[in-house]
């Protein structure tokens, strides 16, 4: 018997990961950092806005508390660091997020009609978030949504 899904409800499916992936297609602005800039970013705060003045664009496939999977046309090197900016909007929640992430996997996209690569990113630092309507929820709490066990 199929469960009824309410409008605006997120369907997690049978995700068994500690931090489930939420299917979500949103534009992502990103910029690859030089190894020197990545080292600085990992060790102290830096200005994401100035770094993102020059950016490339991609699109998320899914989002979790620990990272994102996204499409891009650039052959981004694995183990490189990027600064990203994305706007997450789901019913009742709107969040603009800037983060420092590491490329942990890159593969050719199956359907290369719009994008050539799928890239997995692991968050290292969440630099900025702006949550509207949920002043007591931070970005990690937003992305730490878990399916209830029945």
Secondary structure, 3 states (H helix, E strand, C coil): CCCCCCCCCCCCCCCCCCCCCEECCCEEEEEECCHHHHHHHHHCCCCHHHHCCCCEEEEEEEECCCEEEEEECCCCCCCCEEEEEEEEEECCEEEEEEEEEEEEEEEECCCCCCCCEEEEEEEEEEEEEEEECCCCCCHHHHHCCCCCCC
